[in-house]
């Protein structure tokens, strides 16, 4: 036979459920943040190879703008 929960017990169970849901959301947010930081680290690792090309592109763009001035 199932025992009826008092309003106080139901309130405490609901409160605990909300606390667990917040904890799960916090853990998921932390995991997503770590994934984002890892993707940034991968992009930064590629940057030294792309930097000389970006410098060349900047020089070419500056020379073109000087031609139009």
matplotlib code that plots the C-alpha trace (Angstrom):
import matplotlib.pyplot as plt

x = [0.0, 1.4, 1.9, 0.5, 3.0, 2.3, 2.5, 5.8, 7.3, 6.1, 7.6, 10.9, 11.0, 10.1, 12.9, 15.4, 14.3, 14.8, 18.2, 19.3, 18.0, 20.1, 23.1, 22.6, 22.3, 25.5, 27.4, 26.2, 27.1, 30.6, 31.0, 30.0, 32.4, 35.2, 34.4, 34.3, 37.7, 39.1, 37.9, 39.6, 42.8, 42.7, 42.1, 45.0, 47.3, 46.6, 47.2, 51.0, 50.7, 48.1, 49.6, 52.2, 49.5, 47.3, 50.3, 50.8, 47.1, 47.2, 50.2, 48.5, 45.3, 47.3, 49.1, 45.8, 44.3, 47.3, 46.9, 43.3, 44.2]
y = [0.0, 3.4, 6.0, 9.4, 12.2, 15.2, 18.6, 19.3, 16.1, 16.8, 20.3, 18.9, 16.3, 19.0, 21.2, 18.4, 17.7, 21.3, 21.3, 18.2, 19.7, 22.8, 20.7, 18.7, 22.0, 23.4, 20.2, 20.4, 24.1, 23.3, 20.5, 22.8, 25.5, 23.0, 21.9, 25.6, 26.3, 23.1, 24.4, 27.8, 26.0, 24.1, 27.3, 29.0, 26.0, 26.5, 30.3, 30.3, 28.7, 31.1, 34.3, 34.8, 34.5, 37.0, 39.4, 39.0, 39.6, 42.7, 44.1, 43.5, 45.1, 48.2, 48.5, 48.4, 51.0, 53.2, 52.9, 54.2, 57.1]
z = [0.0, -1.1, 1.6, 1.0, 1.1, 3.2, 1.5, 3.3, 2.1, -1.5, -1.3, -0.1, -2.9, -5.5, -4.1, -4.3, -7.9, -8.9, -7.2, -9.2, -12.4, -11.8, -11.0, -14.3, -16.2, -14.6, -15.5, -19.1, -19.3, -17.9, -20.5, -23.3, -22.1, -22.1, -25.6, -26.8, -25.1, -26.8, -30.2, -29.5, -28.6, -31.9, -33.8, -32.0, -32.7, -36.5, -36.2, -36.5, -40.0, -41.2, -39.7, -42.5, -45.1, -43.2, -43.1, -46.9, -47.5, -45.3, -47.2, -50.5, -49.3, -48.1, -51.4, -53.3, -51.1, -51.6, -55.4, -55.1, -52.9]

ax = plt.figure().add_subplot(projection="3d")
ax.plot(x, y, z, "-o")
ax.set_aspect("equal")
plt.show()
